[in-house]
Amino acid sequence: MPEEKPRTINFDKKSIKAYCDRLIVRWREKRDRAIKMRKEEDILIAKCYIDAYQSVRISLFGQLLSKKKDK
């Protein structure tokens, strides 16, 4: 049975930025759903992930992902 290759992204500026942006948007969507369902624990988890990916983004690229880019 062939060994499965790990899922990775290219290690270049454009790919890393796109990866962070996708995850920030995804976690914002999860947070919004959790808010609608009033799931406090899920809201907190989503906020932590959003903050973590935004921190990576600002450290590497000097800017946060704006909420306008979500759509």
Biopython code that builds the backbone (N, CA, C, O; Angstrom):
import numpy as np
from Bio.PDB.StructureBuilder import StructureBuilder

atoms = [
    (1, "MET", "N", (0.848, -1.177, 0.000)),
    (1, "MET", "CA", (0.000, 0.000, 0.000)),
    (1, "MET", "C", (0.891, 1.237, 0.000)),
    (1, "MET", "O", (1.749, 1.370, 0.873)),
    (2, "PRO", "N", (0.708, 2.152, -0.966)),
    (2, "PRO", "CA", (1.577, 3.336, -1.034)),
    (2, "PRO", "C", (1.317, 4.277, 0.136)),
    (2, "PRO", "O", (0.191, 4.433, 0.609)),
    (3, "GLU", "N", (2.396, 4.890, 0.576)),
    (3, "GLU", "CA", (2.299, 5.826, 1.698)),
    (3, "GLU", "C", (1.669, 7.133, 1.219)),
    (3, "GLU", "O", (2.032, 7.663, 0.169)),
    (4, "GLU", "N", (0.728, 7.640, 1.998)),
    (4, "GLU", "CA", (0.030, 8.870, 1.640)),
    (4, "GLU", "C", (0.917, 10.078, 1.927)),
    (4, "GLU", "O", (1.524, 10.173, 2.994)),
    (5, "LYS", "N", (0.987, 10.999, 0.965)),
    (5, "LYS", "CA", (1.781, 12.212, 1.138)),
    (5, "LYS", "C", (1.028, 13.182, 2.042)),
    (5, "LYS", "O", (-0.193, 13.298, 1.930)),
    (6, "PRO", "N", (1.723, 13.877, 2.930)),
    (6, "PRO", "CA", (1.050, 14.860, 3.775)),
    (6, "PRO", "C", (0.544, 16.028, 2.938)),
    (6, "PRO", "O", (1.143, 16.388, 1.925)),
    (7, "ARG", "N", (-0.554, 16.606, 3.369)),
    (7, "ARG", "CA", (-1.110, 17.770, 2.677)),
    (7, "ARG", "C", (-0.296, 18.987, 3.081)),
    (7, "ARG", "O", (-0.196, 19.314, 4.263)),
    (8, "THR", "N", (0.275, 19.641, 2.110)),
    (8, "THR", "CA", (1.101, 20.811, 2.386)),
    (8, "THR", "C", (0.764, 21.931, 1.398)),
    (8, "THR", "O", (0.061, 21.722, 0.409)),
    (9, "ILE", "N", (1.279, 23.112, 1.692)),
    (9, "ILE", "CA", (1.152, 24.234, 0.777)),
    (9, "ILE", "C", (2.550, 24.628, 0.330)),
    (9, "ILE", "O", (3.538, 24.299, 0.986)),
    (10, "ASN", "N", (2.626, 25.329, -0.782)),
    (10, "ASN", "CA", (3.919, 25.852, -1.204)),
    (10, "ASN", "C", (4.404, 26.855, -0.163)),
    (10, "ASN", "O", (3.611, 27.602, 0.411)),
    (11, "PHE", "N", (5.692, 26.863, 0.068)),
    (11, "PHE", "CA", (6.240, 27.760, 1.071)),
    (11, "PHE", "C", (6.742, 29.028, 0.396)),
    (11, "PHE", "O", (7.944, 29.281, 0.303)),
    (12, "ASP", "N", (5.777, 29.817, -0.072)),
    (12, "ASP", "CA", (6.096, 31.121, -0.645)),
    (12, "ASP", "C", (5.086, 32.129, -0.100)),
    (12, "ASP", "O", (4.044, 31.751, 0.436)),
    (13, "LYS", "N", (5.399, 33.388, -0.242)),
    (13, "LYS", "CA", (4.607, 34.453, 0.357)),
    (13, "LYS", "C", (3.132, 34.392, -0.059)),
    (13, "LYS", "O", (2.243, 34.484, 0.787)),
    (14, "LYS", "N", (2.879, 34.238, -1.340)),
    (14, "LYS", "CA", (1.514, 34.235, -1.856)),
    (14, "LYS", "C", (0.702, 33.062, -1.291)),
    (14, "LYS", "O", (-0.446, 33.238, -0.885)),
    (15, "SER", "N", (1.298, 31.874, -1.266)),
    (15, "SER", "CA", (0.592, 30.684, -0.778)),
    (15, "SER", "C", (0.304, 30.763, 0.711)),
    (15, "SER", "O", (-0.781, 30.388, 1.156)),
    (16, "ILE", "N", (1.256, 31.242, 1.475)),
    (16, "ILE", "CA", (1.070, 31.345, 2.921)),
    (16, "ILE", "C", (-0.005, 32.382, 3.247)),
    (16, "ILE", "O", (-0.841, 32.158, 4.123)),
    (17, "LYS", "N", (0.017, 33.494, 2.556)),
    (17, "LYS", "CA", (-0.989, 34.532, 2.787)),
    (17, "LYS", "C", (-2.384, 34.000, 2.438)),
    (17, "LYS", "O", (-3.334, 34.213, 3.192)),
    (18, "ALA", "N", (-2.509, 33.320, 1.317)),
    (18, "ALA", "CA", (-3.798, 32.762, 0.900)),
    (18, "ALA", "C", (-4.282, 31.715, 1.906)),
    (18, "ALA", "O", (-5.473, 31.646, 2.209)),
    (19, "TYR", "N", (-3.359, 30.904, 2.420)),
    (19, "TYR", "CA", (-3.696, 29.885, 3.413)),
    (19, "TYR", "C", (-4.242, 30.536, 4.680)),
    (19, "TYR", "O", (-5.292, 30.136, 5.184)),
    (20, "CYS", "N", (-3.534, 31.532, 5.192)),
    (20, "CYS", "CA", (-3.997, 32.248, 6.395)),
    (20, "CYS", "C", (-5.353, 32.897, 6.145)),
    (20, "CYS", "O", (-6.247, 32.819, 6.988)),
    (21, "ASP", "N", (-5.505, 33.529, 5.001)),
    (21, "ASP", "CA", (-6.761, 34.205, 4.679)),
    (21, "ASP", "C", (-7.928, 33.218, 4.649)),
    (21, "ASP", "O", (-8.997, 33.503, 5.189)),
    (22, "ARG", "N", (-7.728, 32.064, 4.022)),
    (22, "ARG", "CA", (-8.788, 31.047, 3.962)),
    (22, "ARG", "C", (-9.204, 30.604, 5.355)),
    (22, "ARG", "O", (-10.392, 30.468, 5.647)),
    (23, "LEU", "N", (-8.216, 30.380, 6.212)),
    (23, "LEU", "CA", (-8.532, 29.905, 7.550)),
    (23, "LEU", "C", (-9.196, 30.981, 8.398)),
    (23, "LEU", "O", (-10.089, 30.677, 9.189)),
    (24, "ILE", "N", (-8.781, 32.216, 8.249)),
    (24, "ILE", "CA", (-9.424, 33.310, 8.986)),
    (24, "ILE", "C", (-10.891, 33.405, 8.571)),
    (24, "ILE", "O", (-11.775, 33.511, 9.422)),
    (25, "VAL", "N", (-11.145, 33.368, 7.277)),
    (25, "VAL", "CA", (-12.522, 33.446, 6.776)),
    (25, "VAL", "C", (-13.325, 32.254, 7.287)),
    (25, "VAL", "O", (-14.457, 32.422, 7.741)),
    (26, "ARG", "N", (-12.754, 31.058, 7.219)),
    (26, "ARG", "CA", (-13.452, 29.851, 7.677)),
    (26, "ARG", "C", (-13.814, 29.949, 9.155)),
    (26, "ARG", "O", (-14.936, 29.630, 9.549)),
    (27, "TRP", "N", (-12.848, 30.396, 9.979)),
    (27, "TRP", "CA", (-13.128, 30.506, 11.413)),
    (27, "TRP", "C", (-14.096, 31.635, 11.716)),
    (27, "TRP", "O", (-14.842, 31.546, 12.691)),
    (28, "ARG", "N", (-14.110, 32.689, 10.923)),
    (28, "ARG", "CA", (-15.118, 33.743, 11.102)),
    (28, "ARG", "C", (-16.503, 33.192, 10.804)),
    (28, "ARG", "O", (-17.463, 33.524, 11.499)),
    (29, "GLU", "N", (-16.617, 32.365, 9.793)),
    (29, "GLU", "CA", (-17.902, 31.742, 9.467)),
    (29, "GLU", "C", (-18.364, 30.825, 10.596)),
    (29, "GLU", "O", (-19.535, 30.830, 10.975)),
    (30, "LYS", "N", (-17.425, 30.036, 11.128)),
    (30, "LYS", "CA", (-17.766, 29.151, 12.249)),
    (30, "LYS", "C", (-18.190, 29.961, 13.464)),
    (30, "LYS", "O", (-19.136, 29.592, 14.160)),
    (31, "ARG", "N", (-17.495, 31.063, 13.723)),
    (31, "ARG", "CA", (-17.860, 31.936, 14.841)),
    (31, "ARG", "C", (-19.270, 32.485, 14.651)),
    (31, "ARG", "O", (-20.075, 32.484, 15.582)),
    (32, "ASP", "N", (-19.563, 32.951, 13.445)),
    (32, "ASP", "CA", (-20.888, 33.520, 13.169)),
    (32, "ASP", "C", (-21.997, 32.485, 13.358)),
    (32, "ASP", "O", (-23.058, 32.804, 13.895)),
    (33, "ARG", "N", (-21.754, 31.245, 12.919)),
    (33, "ARG", "CA", (-22.744, 30.184, 13.131)),
    (33, "ARG", "C", (-22.920, 29.894, 14.616)),
    (33, "ARG", "O", (-24.037, 29.684, 15.088)),
    (34, "ALA", "N", (-21.811, 29.885, 15.349)),
    (34, "ALA", "CA", (-21.872, 29.623, 16.791)),
    (34, "ALA", "C", (-22.628, 30.735, 17.518)),
    (34, "ALA", "O", (-23.349, 30.472, 18.481)),
    (35, "ILE", "N", (-22.463, 31.970, 17.059)),
    (35, "ILE", "CA", (-23.192, 33.092, 17.658)),
    (35, "ILE", "C", (-24.696, 32.903, 17.451)),
    (35, "ILE", "O", (-25.484, 33.098, 18.376)),
    (36, "LYS", "N", (-25.081, 32.526, 16.249)),
    (36, "LYS", "CA", (-26.504, 32.308, 15.953)),
    (36, "LYS", "C", (-27.084, 31.185, 16.802)),
    (36, "LYS", "O", (-28.244, 31.237, 17.213)),
    (37, "MET", "N", (-26.262, 30.163, 17.062)),
    (37, "MET", "CA", (-26.729, 29.012, 17.835)),
    (37, "MET", "C", (-26.481, 29.194, 19.338)),
    (37, "MET", "O", (-26.836, 28.333, 20.142)),
    (38, "ARG", "N", (-25.879, 30.302, 19.697)),
    (38, "ARG", "CA", (-25.577, 30.639, 21.097)),
    (38, "ARG", "C", (-24.728, 29.567, 21.781)),
    (38, "ARG", "O", (-25.011, 29.156, 22.906)),
    (39, "LYS", "N", (-23.694, 29.129, 21.087)),
    (39, "LYS", "CA", (-22.768, 28.138, 21.636)),
    (39, "LYS", "C", (-21.509, 28.867, 22.091)),
    (39, "LYS", "O", (-20.583, 29.085, 21.311)),
    (40, "GLU", "N", (-21.495, 29.234, 23.357)),
    (40, "GLU", "CA", (-20.427, 30.062, 23.904)),
    (40, "GLU", "C", (-19.037, 29.432, 23.743)),
    (40, "GLU", "O", (-18.080, 30.129, 23.406)),
    (41, "GLU", "N", (-18.924, 28.137, 23.978)),
    (41, "GLU", "CA", (-17.623, 27.477, 23.869)),
    (41, "GLU", "C", (-17.100, 27.523, 22.431)),
    (41, "GLU", "O", (-15.918, 27.779, 22.204)),
    (42, "ASP", "N", (-17.982, 27.276, 21.469)),
    (42, "ASP", "CA", (-17.584, 27.320, 20.066)),
    (42, "ASP", "C", (-17.203, 28.738, 19.632)),
    (42, "ASP", "O", (-16.300, 28.922, 18.816)),
    (43, "ILE", "N", (-17.896, 29.733, 20.182)),
    (43, "ILE", "CA", (-17.561, 31.129, 19.884)),
    (43, "ILE", "C", (-16.149, 31.427, 20.363)),
    (43, "ILE", "O", (-15.352, 32.022, 19.639)),
    (44, "LEU", "N", (-15.844, 31.010, 21.587)),
    (44, "LEU", "CA", (-14.521, 31.247, 22.158)),
    (44, "LEU", "C", (-13.425, 30.539, 21.362)),
    (44, "LEU", "O", (-12.377, 31.129, 21.098)),
    (45, "ILE", "N", (-13.652, 29.298, 20.981)),
    (45, "ILE", "CA", (-12.675, 28.545, 20.192)),
    (45, "ILE", "C", (-12.420, 29.251, 18.867)),
    (45, "ILE", "O", (-11.269, 29.424, 18.465)),
    (46, "ALA", "N", (-13.488, 29.658, 18.186)),
    (46, "ALA", "CA", (-13.346, 30.337, 16.895)),
    (46, "ALA", "C", (-12.560, 31.639, 17.052)),
    (46, "ALA", "O", (-11.688, 31.939, 16.237)),
    (47, "LYS", "N", (-12.863, 32.406, 18.087)),
    (47, "LYS", "CA", (-12.151, 33.662, 18.318)),
    (47, "LYS", "C", (-10.660, 33.418, 18.536)),
    (47, "LYS", "O", (-9.827, 34.191, 18.061)),
    (48, "CYS", "N", (-10.327, 32.358, 19.243)),
    (48, "CYS", "CA", (-8.913, 32.028, 19.482)),
    (48, "CYS", "C", (-8.195, 31.698, 18.174)),
    (48, "CYS", "O", (-7.074, 32.154, 17.950)),
    (49, "TYR", "N", (-8.834, 30.912, 17.316)),
    (49, "TYR", "CA", (-8.222, 30.576, 16.028)),
    (49, "TYR", "C", (-8.103, 31.807, 15.129)),
    (49, "TYR", "O", (-7.089, 31.990, 14.455)),
    (50, "ILE", "N", (-9.132, 32.645, 15.120)),
    (50, "ILE", "CA", (-9.070, 33.872, 14.324)),
    (50, "ILE", "C", (-7.891, 34.722, 14.791)),
    (50, "ILE", "O", (-7.104, 35.204, 13.976)),
    (51, "ASP", "N", (-7.772, 34.903, 16.103)),
    (51, "ASP", "CA", (-6.668, 35.697, 16.653)),
    (51, "ASP", "C", (-5.314, 35.091, 16.306)),
    (51, "ASP", "O", (-4.370, 35.812, 15.983)),
    (52, "ALA", "N", (-5.222, 33.765, 16.373)),
    (52, "ALA", "CA", (-3.944, 33.100, 16.092)),
    (52, "ALA", "C", (-3.527, 33.305, 14.630)),
    (52, "ALA", "O", (-2.381, 33.663, 14.356)),
    (53, "TYR", "N", (-4.450, 33.081, 13.698)),
    (53, "TYR", "CA", (-4.106, 33.248, 12.286)),
    (53, "TYR", "C", (-3.887, 34.720, 11.926)),
    (53, "TYR", "O", (-3.053, 35.028, 11.074)),
    (54, "GLN", "N", (-4.621, 35.622, 12.561)),
    (54, "GLN", "CA", (-4.381, 37.044, 12.324)),
    (54, "GLN", "C", (-2.994, 37.426, 12.852)),
    (54, "GLN", "O", (-2.305, 38.243, 12.240)),
    (55, "SER", "N", (-2.584, 36.848, 13.971)),
    (55, "SER", "CA", (-1.259, 37.123, 14.530)),
    (55, "SER", "C", (-0.158, 36.669, 13.575)),
    (55, "SER", "O", (0.826, 37.379, 13.369)),
    (56, "VAL", "N", (-0.330, 35.488, 12.998)),
    (56, "VAL", "CA", (0.639, 34.995, 12.012)),
    (56, "VAL", "C", (0.670, 35.942, 10.820)),
    (56, "VAL", "O", (1.738, 36.305, 10.328)),
    (57, "ARG", "N", (-0.507, 36.334, 10.365)),
    (57, "ARG", "CA", (-0.600, 37.210, 9.191)),
    (57, "ARG", "C", (0.070, 38.559, 9.434)),
    (57, "ARG", "O", (0.796, 39.059, 8.575)),
    (58, "ILE", "N", (-0.172, 39.143, 10.594)),
    (58, "ILE", "CA", (0.426, 40.455, 10.863)),
    (58, "ILE", "C", (1.933, 40.333, 11.081)),
    (58, "ILE", "O", (2.686, 41.240, 10.724)),
    (59, "SER", "N", (2.375, 39.227, 11.661)),
    (59, "SER", "CA", (3.815, 39.023, 11.860)),
    (59, "SER", "C", (4.552, 38.861, 10.533)),
    (59, "SER", "O", (5.661, 39.371, 10.374)),
    (60, "LEU", "N", (3.953, 38.166, 9.597)),
    (60, "LEU", "CA", (4.611, 37.903, 8.318)),
    (60, "LEU", "C", (4.390, 38.996, 7.277)),
    (60, "LEU", "O", (5.279, 39.280, 6.474)),
    (61, "PHE", "N", (3.200, 39.612, 7.289)),
    (61, "PHE", "CA", (2.845, 40.522, 6.203)),
    (61, "PHE", "C", (2.542, 41.950, 6.658)),
    (61, "PHE", "O", (2.337, 42.833, 5.825)),
    (62, "GLY", "N", (2.513, 42.182, 7.970)),
    (62, "GLY", "CA", (2.331, 43.529, 8.490)),
    (62, "GLY", "C", (0.918, 44.069, 8.430)),
    (62, "GLY", "O", (0.709, 45.269, 8.608)),
    (63, "GLN", "N", (-0.065, 43.201, 8.181)),
    (63, "GLN", "CA", (-1.443, 43.670, 8.148)),
    (63, "GLN", "C", (-2.423, 42.559, 8.486)),
    (63, "GLN", "O", (-2.152, 41.377, 8.273)),
    (64, "LEU", "N", (-3.565, 42.965, 9.015)),
    (64, "LEU", "CA", (-4.637, 42.028, 9.322)),
    (64, "LEU", "C", (-5.516, 41.829, 8.092)),
    (64, "LEU", "O", (-5.537, 42.669, 7.192)),
    (65, "LEU", "N", (-6.231, 40.727, 8.061)),
    (65, "LEU", "CA", (-7.226, 40.506, 7.014)),
    (65, "LEU", "C", (-8.472, 41.288, 7.392)),
    (65, "LEU", "O", (-9.032, 41.081, 8.469)),
    (66, "SER", "N", (-8.906, 42.173, 6.526)),
    (66, "SER", "CA", (-10.094, 42.964, 6.824)),
    (66, "SER", "C", (-11.340, 42.114, 6.692)),
    (66, "SER", "O", (-11.325, 41.075, 6.034)),
    (67, "LYS", "N", (-12.402, 42.549, 7.309)),
    (67, "LYS", "CA", (-13.657, 41.811, 7.218)),
    (67, "LYS", "C", (-14.266, 41.915, 5.826)),
    (67, "LYS", "O", (-15.080, 41.071, 5.453)),
    (68, "LYS", "N", (-13.896, 42.920, 5.056)),
    (68, "LYS", "CA", (-14.413, 43.090, 3.699)),
    (68, "LYS", "C", (-14.003, 41.931, 2.789)),
    (68, "LYS", "O", (-14.718, 41.611, 1.840)),
    (69, "LYS", "N", (-12.859, 41.300, 3.069)),
    (69, "LYS", "CA", (-12.354, 40.229, 2.200)),
    (69, "LYS", "C", (-13.086, 38.918, 2.431)),
    (69, "LYS", "O", (-12.855, 37.952, 1.704)),
    (70, "ASP", "N", (-13.968, 38.861, 3.429)),
    (70, "ASP", "CA", (-14.690, 37.618, 3.729)),
    (70, "ASP", "C", (-15.596, 37.197, 2.589)),
    (70, "ASP", "O", (-15.811, 36.001, 2.391)),
    (71, "LYS", "N", (-16.119, 38.116, 1.854)),
    (71, "LYS", "CA", (-17.153, 37.776, 0.864)),
    (71, "LYS", "C", (-16.639, 37.774, -0.535)),
    (71, "LYS", "O", (-17.393, 37.506, -1.470)),
]
sb = StructureBuilder()
sb.init_structure("model")
sb.init_model(0)
sb.init_chain("A")
sb.init_seg("    ")
for serial, (resi, resn, name, xyz) in enumerate(atoms, 1):
    if name == "N":
        sb.init_residue(resn, " ", resi, " ")
    sb.init_atom(name, np.array(xyz, "f"), 0.0, 1.0, " ", f" {name:<3s}", serial, name[0])
structure = sb.get_structure()
